[in-house]
Amino acid sequence: KEIDLQAIFDQKIDNEVRIEPKDWMPEAYRKTLIRQISQHAHSEIVGMLPEANWITRAPSLNRKKILLAKVQDEAGHGLYLYCAAETLGVSRIQTLNDLHSGKAKYSSIFNYPTLTWADIGMIGWLVDGAAILNQVPLCRASYGPYARAMVRVCKEESFHQRQGYESLVVLSKGTPEQKAMLQDAMNRWWWPTLMMFGPADDVSSNSELSMRWRIKRFSNDELRQRFVDISVPQAEYLGLTIPDPDLKWNEEKGQYDFGEIDWEEFWNVVKGNGKCNKQRLDARRTAHENGAWVRDAATAYHEKRKQRQLE
Ligand code: FAQ
């Protein structure tokens, strides 16, 4: 009797049984996972650049140690995610080539510059905060290696979010100049952070299938709304004004109403025309070229060992 592989797959998805690398899966499922996981990996790797910019200028040894640890964590996240993508049959070099050629996307947020020390705290509080909201449901994604990688990633992101918020609390109790620096950073990071959740649901082309396959559990707009509701009281505690005149508590809905995102800016950044897109890709390409000797040495060592085993 012919086995209905599609039916077995559908049943697993419906019964919350994880799909593993050697299981049969529809090609479209494989393709969308490779797309999302590799873009997620690229975001972690490119995401190191805006913060790395401040490692040498952190205001104290302690802040420097924390920032170094955080940036190294992001490198680790990128590496787990590249491995998770490899389990779907795509090679690491292919995914990297797609990043370097500009074919693959990475999160729009990392194309904004880090102009002051307050920006580093903002990245921890807002950017990692948004990343956690999006990634906690991914711990239950239907694809095993992706879901399992997310567990550790989320634990680390939660430390990142706290260290960012704590550094902003310090600034919020500081001099008038420090408070002004904090508000200026808020004005620049608020809207780009809301854009991280992706386009509005009615134009989110991948959502329907990703939700059906239980890769995504909540829609882009649902997570964005949750983020606003969580962040407003945290901003108030810091004494910050959120740069949105339409932000207002809606008693009936039990959540905040907020203004319209500048979608033209979002798509412009996604298409490669943001403030730092070119700089970010140049930095990644240069790092890859400068690392060629390490890859060559590793390959030569592998060949030598193989040769010895044959002798
Ligand atoms: N930027 O149909 P949808 C982090 C693209 S990690 C650029 O809604 P989907 C840690 C999207 O790819 C941050 N492009 O797509 C950290 C699609 O194009 P495609 C990254 C975006 O996949 C912190 C098109 O628009 N997190 O921050 C963006 O269903 C601090 C249509 O969109 C993840 O990647 C965007 N913001 O939903 C590191 C989480 N939004 O691919 C360092 C995993 C959408 O068809 C420092 N990913 N696009 O050519 C996801 O959850 C989903 O992929 C979404 C997008 C929610 C990002």
Residues whose N, C-alpha, C, O or C-beta is under 5 A from the ligand:
A	BS01	FAQ	R35 Q36 Q39 H40 S43 E44 G47 M48 E74 K105 Y106 S107 S108 V127 D128 A131 M195 M196 F197 G198 P199 S204 S205 N206 S207 S210 V270
